[in-house]
Amino acid sequence: QVELVESGGGLVQPGGSLRLSCAASGSIRSIYAMGWYRQAPGKQRELVARITSGGATTYADSVKGRFTISRDNTRNTVSLQMNSVNSEDTAVYYCYGDLTAGFVRGDYWGQGTQVTVSS
């Protein structure tokens, strides 16, 4: 059993900052990558940022230079620092982990946390 729990969502003004965090727990053997996806109303879920166990990062073009992903391998946590947010960042943000639980490798997802950018 693996659980990913997000925290830190909420309402933020345009140009403001918000920090999302996610903690993975359970029968985890190895985590290869963790990251964040988001889904806005009427749109497909899209990758926001991803970080591997070695620290390699990938960002969506729309968030480069504004968002920073970080990870604590010892605690199985991943965070997303969101700066200079705008209305297009409004979405439900989902944490995910590419990991092995027991002897099965797969993608595991959190329940999602709402981020709303509005004045």
C-alpha positions in Angstrom: 0.0 0.0 0.0 1.4 3.4 -1.1 0.0 6.8 -0.3 1.0 10.2 -1.7 -0.4 13.1 0.2 -0.3 16.6 -1.1 -0.5 19.8 0.9 -0.2 23.6 0.3 -2.8 24.3 -2.2 -5.2 27.3 -2.0 -6.0 30.7 -3.2 -3.2 33.0 -4.3 -3.2 36.4 -6.0 -1.7 36.9 -9.5 2.0 37.5 -9.2 2.1 35.7 -5.8 3.8 32.6 -4.6 2.7 29.2 -3.3 4.5 26.1 -2.2 3.1 22.6 -2.7 4.4 19.6 -0.9 3.9 15.9 -1.2 4.9 13.0 1.0 5.0 9.4 -0.1 4.6 6.6 2.4 3.9 2.9 2.6 5.7 -0.2 1.4 8.1 1.7 -0.9 11.3 0.0 -2.0 12.6 2.6 -4.5 11.6 5.9 -5.9 12.9 6.7 -9.4 11.2 10.0 -9.9 8.5 12.2 -8.4 6.7 15.2 -9.8 3.7 17.2 -10.3 0.9 17.2 -12.9 -2.0 19.6 -13.2 -5.4 19.5 -14.7 -7.4 22.6 -15.4 -11.2 22.5 -16.1 -11.9 21.2 -19.6 -8.2 20.4 -20.2 -6.1 17.3 -20.2 -3.7 16.5 -17.3 -0.3 17.9 -18.1 3.2 17.5 -16.7 4.3 20.5 -14.6 7.7 19.4 -13.3 9.5 16.2 -12.6 12.7 15.3 -10.7 14.6 12.0 -10.7 16.3 10.4 -7.8 19.5 11.8 -9.2 18.2 15.3 -9.2 17.6 15.7 -12.9 14.6 18.0 -13.5 12.1 18.5 -16.3 9.7 21.5 -16.5 6.8 22.4 -18.7 7.7 25.4 -20.9 4.9 27.4 -19.4 6.4 27.2 -15.9 10.1 27.4 -16.6 11.8 30.2 -14.7 8.8 30.5 -12.3 8.4 27.1 -10.7 11.1 25.1 -8.9 10.8 21.4 -8.0 12.9 19.9 -5.2 13.0 16.6 -3.5 14.2 15.0 -0.2 15.1 11.4 -0.9 15.5 10.6 2.7 12.0 11.6 3.5 10.3 10.6 0.2 9.0 14.1 -0.3 8.8 16.4 -3.2 7.9 20.1 -3.3 7.0 22.6 -5.9 7.8 26.3 -5.3 5.4 28.4 -7.5 6.4 32.0 -8.1 4.9 34.7 -10.3 1.7 32.7 -10.7 -1.0 33.7 -13.1 -4.5 32.7 -13.9 -3.4 29.9 -16.3 -1.8 28.2 -13.3 -5.2 27.6 -11.8 -5.8 23.8 -11.7 -5.8 20.8 -9.5 -2.2 19.7 -8.9 -1.4 16.1 -8.6 1.7 14.6 -7.0 3.0 11.4 -8.6 5.7 9.0 -7.9 7.4 6.5 -10.3 8.3 3.9 -7.7 8.5 0.3 -6.7 6.2 -0.9 -4.0 6.8 -4.5 -3.0 8.1 -5.9 -6.3 5.9 -3.9 -8.6 7.0 -0.7 -10.3 4.4 1.8 -11.4 3.0 5.3 -11.2 1.3 6.3 -8.0 -0.9 9.4 -7.6 -2.0 11.7 -4.9 -5.6 12.9 -4.5 -4.8 16.3 -5.8 -4.8 19.8 -4.3 -6.6 22.8 -5.8 -4.6 25.9 -6.7 -6.6 29.0 -7.6 -5.0 32.1 -8.9 -7.4 35.1 -8.5 -7.5 38.6 -7.2 
